[in-house]
Amino acid sequence: MNWDELREYIQPAIQSKVEEFHLYGFNRANENEVWDCLKKKKWKKLEEPKPLRDMVNDVLRLSTTEYMSFITVEAYREPFVFPSSP
């Protein structure tokens, strides 16, 4: 099974995590960013996906600190575009 197929199976856990982050006040959290965080941080060294139960556990144990750290680093990696003057 590839990563995209697995995402479909763990989508309810990802959605639950996003809703949890919203309750904590992280209203800009979304499913794609949570998925990217997990793939690029928790699972980056895996050659093949973990068992489904372990992946769901990783999603549910993702902390706000880990998530915000990932988002911050990703923001620094993106090129900054100066807004145009009106």
Secondary structure, 3 states (H helix, E strand, C coil): CCHHHHHHHHHHHHHHHHHHHHHCCCCCCCHHHHHHHHHHHHCCCCCCCCCHHHHHHHHHHCCHHHHHHHHHHHHHHCCCCCCCCC
